[in-house]
């Protein structure tokens, strides 16, 4: 089996765990065409009833940003809403291939970059998040992404580091990921048992206290859909995470990795939280697009995720900045402003989750604050406990 075939088999079999007779929606950029074809072949070999590709294209999207207004970019389209509802009704699986060239969006208006079609985003979220459907997001090597990392379009070199991060060098990558998922799930179970009420991140430029919702579940490795089938929403994944109380974040963070927001690279980001809200943002580059995203809706300035990632992560061991959130968020501890996870409180409905303190938003942006020197402590049923010390997992 070639490297590309192993990659495609991994996301189909371990990512969405596609079942015979199930439909698959494949979101991909035109830069990922060869990979999309391999995933399609793997899906049909697994028994897919159909594979529906949904193509994006960076330069075409840039054309839209250069010619359309915010009002046009935020107007919902009835045919897209109907399509999303049909996918939901059909019980499709959903794969997203990510990894493109942020240079395409250099100089674009931050307000246009942050524009969202709100109802389209809401209905799509039912298909591509949560546990109603099985979904998986995976990085897809391409020349633009390679150029962003290495300064040249060395796709072969990018495939090497991506293959290591995805455990494609293992004789059975699917089994390897299921074993890793078990390790992460056991960490999540240990955290649940501690009945934590607060976590605190401290490191160079970061001192953040975040309150947790009583009974909120930690997740690691994978999820189980509403029908009882295991899947892995992110490949790679090295984190355990939960959703915090939206009103209980106090302090400051300093990013240790760049982040791509609405297609634009943001570096040197620093943010202040008070009363649960981001109240101040500065950055070496890209602050305006972050501020525009934070104005998307009321929940955009509040946290929807806190996570724990230690130095044993394969992505951390690679020692490079991937300039791709899916990879970089698995190199170190991160938090995310925006939407929370419904599966953090699985027994509650949407109104009850909101009343309990979980956040809701059209955005969800992960930002990395982990790395050398970071310590994470927590307060729970048995008092204070150290979870990570100097970026190393120490909780038994």
C-alpha positions as a printed Julia matrix, in Angstrom:
396×3 Matrix{Float64}:
   0.0    0.0    0.0
   1.42   3.41  -0.96
   1.76   6.29   1.51
  -1.21   8.05  -0.08
  -3.32   4.89   0.14
  -2.39   4.47   3.82
  -3.37   8.08   4.46
  -6.74   7.68   2.72
  -7.44   4.38   4.45
  -6.65   5.97   7.83
  -9.13   8.83   7.55
 -11.87   6.59   6.12
 -11.43   3.64   8.52
 -10.24   5.33  11.73
 -11.31   8.93  11.14
 -14.98   8.68  10.21
 -15.12   4.88  10.57
 -17.27   4.78   7.44
 -19.94   2.08   7.47
 -21.12   0.11   4.41
 -24.03   1.84   2.7
 -23.28   5.23   4.28
 -22.8    8.42   2.26
 -19.7   10.56   2.59
 -19.34  14.32   2.11
 -15.74  15.29   1.32
 -14.8   18.96   1.79
 -11.57  19.76   0.01
  -9.6   22.51  -1.68
  -8.61  22.12  -5.32
  -5.01  22.0   -4.03
  -5.86  18.6   -2.51
  -7.26  17.0   -5.67
  -4.95  13.97  -5.77
  -5.58  13.29  -2.07
  -9.33  13.76  -2.51
  -9.31  11.13  -5.26
  -7.47   8.68  -2.99
  -9.94   9.28  -0.14
 -12.83   8.75  -2.55
 -11.35   5.43  -3.69
 -10.85   4.32  -0.08
 -14.42   5.31   0.78
 -15.93   3.29  -2.04
 -13.68   0.35  -1.11
 -15.15   0.61   2.42
 -18.69   0.41   1.02
 -19.72   4.05   0.66
 -23.13   4.57  -0.94
 -21.86   7.8   -2.48
 -19.05  10.33  -2.1
 -20.02  13.95  -2.64
 -17.02  16.27  -3.02
 -17.43  19.9   -2.01
 -14.59  21.93  -3.5
 -13.16  25.21  -2.34
 -10.39  27.16  -4.07
  -8.18  29.76  -2.4
  -7.79  32.14  -5.36
 -11.51  31.94  -6.13
 -12.33  32.78  -2.53
  -9.91  35.71  -2.71
 -11.79  36.97  -5.78
 -14.99  36.93  -3.75
 -13.33  38.93  -0.96
 -12.05  41.49  -3.47
 -15.44  42.06  -5.11
 -18.23  41.39  -2.6
 -19.5   43.37   0.37
 -19.88  42.12   3.94
 -23.64  41.98   3.34
 -23.16  39.74   0.3
 -20.65  37.51   2.1
 -23.0   37.01   5.07
 -26.25  36.43   3.12
 -27.47  32.84   3.56
 -28.23  30.92   0.37
 -31.43  28.81   0.4
 -29.96  26.05  -1.77
 -27.05  25.57   0.65
 -29.44  25.4    3.6
 -31.49  22.75   1.78
 -28.33  20.77   0.98
 -27.14  20.87   4.6
 -30.54  19.7    5.82
 -30.52  16.84   3.29
 -27.07  15.71   4.45
 -28.26  15.79   8.04
 -31.34  13.74   7.16
 -29.27  11.21   5.17
 -26.9   10.56   8.09
 -23.74  11.19   6.08
 -20.18  11.0    7.35
 -18.06  14.12   6.78
 -14.33  14.46   6.01
 -12.54  17.79   5.66
  -9.08  17.99   4.06
  -7.32  21.1    5.38
  -4.03  22.87   4.75
  -3.68  25.72   2.28
  -1.54  28.75   1.54
  -2.4   31.76   3.76
  -0.45  33.99   1.36
  -3.5   33.95  -0.93
  -5.32  36.18   1.57
  -2.55  38.68   2.33
  -3.86  42.24   2.29
  -7.54  41.25   2.37
  -9.94  43.28   4.52
 -10.12  41.61   7.98
 -13.86  42.27   8.22
 -14.42  40.42   4.94
 -12.17  37.55   6.01
 -14.19  37.14   9.2
 -17.6   37.3    7.46
 -19.88  34.3    8.12
 -23.14  33.1    6.61
 -24.71  32.46   9.99
 -27.54  30.05   9.21
 -25.36  28.1    6.82
 -22.73  27.79   9.55
 -25.32  26.69  12.1
 -26.81  23.97   9.9
 -23.39  22.77   8.75
 -22.31  22.49  12.37
 -24.93  19.75  12.84
 -23.14  17.67  10.19
 -19.5   18.47  10.92
 -19.38  18.73  14.73
 -20.92  16.97  17.69
 -21.96  13.32  17.75
 -25.05  13.22  15.53
 -22.72  12.43  12.6
 -19.24  10.96  12.36
 -16.75  13.49  11.04
 -13.0   13.89  10.74
 -10.64  16.73   9.86
  -7.18  15.82   8.51
  -4.24  17.81   7.17
  -3.61  17.45   3.43
  -0.09  18.25   2.12
   0.15  20.63  -0.84
   2.75  23.06  -2.28
   1.24  26.19  -0.7
   1.28  24.67   2.76
   4.84  23.38   2.26
   5.97  26.86   1.19
   4.48  28.35   4.35
   6.5   25.93   6.52
   9.78  25.53   4.64
   9.94  28.62   2.44
   9.71  26.47  -0.69
   7.04  24.15  -2.13
   8.8   20.99  -0.96
   5.76  18.7   -0.81
   7.86  15.55  -0.4
   9.42  16.96   2.77
   5.97  17.96   4.04
   4.66  14.46   3.41
   7.52  13.08   5.54
   6.62  15.11   8.62
   2.87  14.68   8.1
   3.31  10.91   7.74
   5.17  10.78  11.06
   2.53  12.91  12.8
  -0.22  10.66  11.41
   1.61   7.44  12.38
   1.64   6.32   8.76
   5.08   4.87   9.48
   3.44   2.25  11.69
   2.73  -1.16  10.12
  -0.98  -0.65  10.91
  -1.79   3.07  11.26
  -5.46   2.4   12.06
  -4.54   0.11  14.96
  -1.83   2.56  16.1
  -4.33   5.38  16.33
  -6.86   3.27  18.17
  -4.15   2.42  20.71
  -3.22   6.11  21.08
  -6.91   6.95  21.45
  -7.09   4.51  24.37
  -4.22   6.33  26.14
  -5.9    9.7   25.7
  -9.29   8.32  26.77
  -7.74   6.98  29.99
  -6.32  10.43  30.73
  -9.75  11.97  30.18
 -11.33   9.44  32.55
  -8.74  10.29  35.22
  -9.56  13.99  34.88
 -13.29  13.29  35.12
 -12.69  11.38  38.36
 -11.0   14.44  39.92
 -14.21  16.53  39.54
 -12.2   19.62  38.64
 -13.64  23.1   39.13
 -10.78  25.2   37.71
  -7.6   24.91  35.65
  -4.71  27.36  35.65
  -2.09  27.76  32.91
   1.19  29.48  33.87
   4.19  30.06  31.64
   6.15  32.76  29.84
   3.58  35.51  29.29
   0.64  33.29  30.24
  -1.26  33.26  33.53
  -4.85  32.2   32.93
  -7.45  30.82  35.34
 -10.48  29.13  33.78
 -13.51  27.86  35.69
 -15.13  24.58  34.7
 -18.78  23.56  34.61
 -19.75  20.93  37.21
 -20.15  17.55  35.55
 -18.45  18.57  32.31
 -16.79  15.59  30.61
 -13.2   15.52  29.42
 -12.63  13.94  26.01
  -9.53  12.39  24.48
  -8.71  10.3   21.42
 -12.11   9.87  19.88
 -15.85  10.17  20.2
 -18.8    7.81  19.95
 -21.66   8.89  17.71
 -25.29   8.77  18.78
 -25.56   5.28  17.29
 -22.66   3.93  19.34
 -19.92   3.92  16.66
 -16.42   5.15  17.5
 -14.75   7.82  15.34
 -11.82  10.24  15.52
 -12.8   13.84  14.73
  -9.22  15.1   14.4
  -6.22  13.41  12.78
  -3.71  13.84  14.25
  -4.9   14.27  17.84
  -2.76  14.36  21.0
  -5.07  16.26  23.35
  -7.55  15.81  26.14
 -10.04  18.66  26.36
 -13.31  19.96  27.73
 -15.51  23.05  27.52
 -15.24  25.57  30.39
 -17.69  28.02  31.92
 -18.08  30.93  29.53
 -18.01  33.58  32.29
 -14.99  32.31  34.22
 -11.75  33.18  32.46
  -9.34  35.65  34.05
  -5.8   36.57  33.09
  -3.53  36.71  30.07
  -2.22  34.38  27.39
   0.75  34.57  25.04
   0.66  32.33  22.0
   3.64  30.04  21.49
   2.6   29.12  17.93
   1.24  31.25  15.07
  -2.41  30.73  14.19
  -4.27  31.1   10.91
  -7.5   33.07  11.4
  -9.88  33.34   8.43
  -7.01  32.46   6.1
  -4.58  35.05   7.52
  -1.45  34.22   9.53
  -1.39  35.74  13.03
   1.88  35.86  14.96
   2.87  36.99  18.45
  -0.71  37.1   19.71
  -1.39  38.19  23.28
  -4.87  38.38  24.8
  -6.38  39.48  28.11
  -9.5   37.91  29.64
 -11.78  39.49  32.22
 -15.17  38.22  33.33
 -14.82  35.43  30.78
 -14.4   37.78  27.8
 -11.4   38.69  25.67
 -10.99  42.38  26.5
  -7.71  43.17  24.76
  -5.76  41.71  21.83
  -2.33  42.61  20.5
  -0.17  40.78  17.98
   2.99  41.2   15.97
   0.9   40.58  12.84
  -2.77  39.87  12.19
  -4.4   41.52  15.22
  -7.1   43.16  13.1
  -8.44  39.88  11.7
  -8.58  38.46  15.23
 -10.51  41.49  16.48
 -12.9   41.19  13.55
 -13.52  37.52  14.33
 -14.09  38.3   18.01
 -16.89  40.65  16.93
 -18.72  37.86  15.05
 -21.23  37.37  17.86
 -21.56  37.6   21.65
 -19.94  34.22  22.26
 -16.9   34.79  20.06
 -15.0   36.53  22.87
 -15.59  33.72  25.36
 -13.84  30.38  25.72
 -15.34  27.2   24.33
 -12.42  24.85  25.01
  -9.47  24.21  27.32
  -7.02  21.4   26.58
  -3.98  19.52  27.8
  -1.19  18.41  25.43
   2.24  17.29  26.67
   5.71  17.18  25.16
   5.3   13.49  24.17
   3.08  14.57  21.3
   4.46  13.49  17.91
   3.72  16.99  16.59
   5.73  18.58  19.41
   8.58  16.16  18.71
   8.69  17.26  15.06
  10.08  20.58  16.26
   8.52  22.67  13.49
   5.65  25.12  13.2
   3.1   23.59  10.82
   1.17  26.85  10.32
  -1.93  24.68  10.48
  -4.16  24.75  13.56
  -5.01  21.05  13.36
  -1.33  20.17  13.78
  -0.04  23.06  15.87
  -2.84  22.71  18.46
  -1.56  19.17  19.07
   1.97  20.39  19.78
   1.02  22.06  23.06
  -1.75  23.03  25.42
  -4.3   25.32  23.84
  -7.54  27.13  24.52
 -10.2   28.14  22.03
 -12.51  31.08  21.97
 -15.96  30.53  20.52
 -18.32  27.59  20.44
 -18.24  24.9   23.11
 -18.79  21.16  22.67
 -22.26  19.74  23.19
 -20.74  16.37  24.13
 -19.11  17.99  27.18
 -22.55  17.79  28.82
 -24.17  15.01  26.78
 -27.25  14.57  28.98
 -28.43  18.17  28.54
 -30.22  19.88  25.66
 -29.0   23.14  24.08
 -30.92  25.44  26.45
 -29.75  23.48  29.48
 -26.12  23.59  28.33
 -26.37  27.35  27.93
 -27.92  27.7   31.39
 -25.13  25.53  32.84
 -22.51  27.92  31.47
 -21.33  26.5   28.15
 -20.67  28.96  25.34
 -22.28  29.24  21.93
 -20.82  30.97  18.87
 -20.4   30.59  15.13
 -16.61  30.54  15.55
 -14.18  28.21  17.29
 -10.51  29.2   17.12
  -7.78  27.19  18.86
  -4.68  29.07  20.01
  -1.56  27.35  21.39
  -0.09  28.51  24.7
   1.89  25.37  25.58
   5.56  24.47  25.29
   8.69  24.57  27.42
   8.03  26.0   30.88
   4.25  25.7   30.87
   2.68  24.31  34.03
  -0.98  23.42  34.41
  -2.56  23.05  37.83
  -6.16  22.41  38.74
  -8.53  22.58  41.68
 -10.97  19.77  42.3
 -12.66  17.53  44.83
  -9.38  16.71  46.57
  -7.83  20.18  46.41
  -5.06  21.39  44.09
  -3.34  18.97  41.74
  -0.62  19.42  39.1
  -1.55  18.1   35.67
   1.49  19.2   33.63
   4.84  20.48  34.85
   7.22  22.09  32.37
   5.11  20.73  29.54
   5.29  17.15  30.85
   2.24  15.1   31.88
   2.63  14.3   35.59
  -0.87  13.3   36.66
  -0.75   9.58  37.52
